[in-house]
Amino acid sequence: MRMLSIRIWFSHCFLLLIPLLALAETHVGGPESGVWTPDGNPYWVDSTVVVEPGNSLTIMNGVEIFFTGLDYIEVYGELMVEGVNGDSVFFRSYGTPVWGGIWFFTGSSPLSTIKFAHIEKPVRGIRAHHSSPKISNCFIIAQSYGVWGYYSNFLLEDSKIIVNTGEMAGIYLQSSDAQIMGCEIFAGNLEASYTAVGIQGFDSDPDVYDSEIYVDNSGLSFGLWLQDVDKGDFRYNLIYVVSKTRSYGMFLNHSSYPYSINNTIVVKSGSEVDRCIYLYDNSNPWIENCIIYGDGSSQGLVAEENCRPNVIYNDFYNHNLNQALIGCNAGVGCIFEDPLFANPGNAIFKLTPNSPCIDAGNPNSPPDPDQTRADMGCYYYDYINAQPISNLSKPSSFSLIEAFPNPFNAFTTLQIVLPESVVGRLAIYNQRGRLVHTIKSGVFPAGPQRFTWDAASYGSGTYWVVMRADEHILTHPLILIK
């Protein structure tokens, strides 16, 4: 399985330690400020590093930092970790099982940023305490918690988190309205006595978009565990939970009105008490355009007394007889058919051409990037790349010219050619099919036209520019490299 192979690969990787061949070394600890550059490599942390109030520490790309004991980086001022794609900043343990992690405390600068960092083997990777750092393009492998938020509204995007020891959660939120976008979260170990959770939130209203949550654990397992959540928003996520004991895709406890839209939720263990979604104590989520997929003996959506979910346009499949919905009813648009995933046995949950989930979502939802009706689940079926463009448009009269440059960094120019004036929209979508930017909507005059997309605020990856006018639909891939 994917989770098991990843776990084995990383466990072997961390048994190896490349010898340090350096001309210089720097010992750090206590109050620190200024700039750390690769010229000082390696940096040895002899005691906890403290960025004091009013001070700033910048760590440049290519810096390697080693912890020889259970020390931390404590931030009361400003920390800027300035890794770049292909040249990260490395935080590692050396000669000791773990180190403490990076902690942001009350009063730390809201401008604090960690980007393109490898944070390896701390107890807790990053902890935000009454603070709001921005974390992007990071790889975090931690013992108990990847990112911990306490009364903090931080941003986490385009990052991978692995937790694999003891009681664990990939992301833990206490009274934190965090934004989590485009992340991969892996949680699980071989100890049956421990619980593993992908994202665990208490008294928090997080937004979680376009992410993949994998939990593969011997003990009790949860994809999302949400308690006292008011209006959290969960969209376009894959939640895949495997356990030798019991699996829950989403567990909501006293959570008023969170949204679960276009999620694919899969549980697997063979236990008859597995539940894709379990609602308890006045939990009333809005569940729309989701695929709720079991392992044959599971339960789909279970609503305890006093729970009133709104359930529309979802697919419930592969659950125990008459247990797809318990304690509630399916609303308009719900189906009970095999979604025809590409390869569910290998955790590939994209839709194949004959899936009943294609164009079966709420007709009032935003259209998919190919401008067809919304699909169910987190991965839309791409009509445009599944059949020749000529089937969808008339290139002789309506064309999108190559973007240039492409690949690009920050800016690219798009050109369209129109034989006559049309009303349409030119927009950018990410790889998951979410609209991220509208370049122009309205009247497009005849002739060639050029537009610039400023992608400086977006993460690296593949995007799609989509032009729709009347019956014509054209797309072109864009590759953003930072």
PyMOL commands that set and color helices and strands:
alter all, ss='L'
color gray80, all
select helices_A, chain A and resi 2-13+38-40+344-346+383-386+389-391
alter helices_A, ss='H'
color red, helices_A
select strands_A, chain A and resi 26-31+34-36+43-51+56-60+64-67+72-75+78-82+89-93+101-104+113-115+117-120+124-129+134-136+139-142+145-150+155-157+160-163+168-174+179-181+184-187+196-202+207-209+212-217+221-227+233-235+238-243+247-253+259-261+264-268+275-280+286-288+291-303+310-312+315-319+325-326+341-343+348-351+399-404+411-418+422-430+435-444+447-454+461-469+472-480
alter strands_A, ss='S'
color yellow, strands_A
deselect
rebuild
show_as cartoon
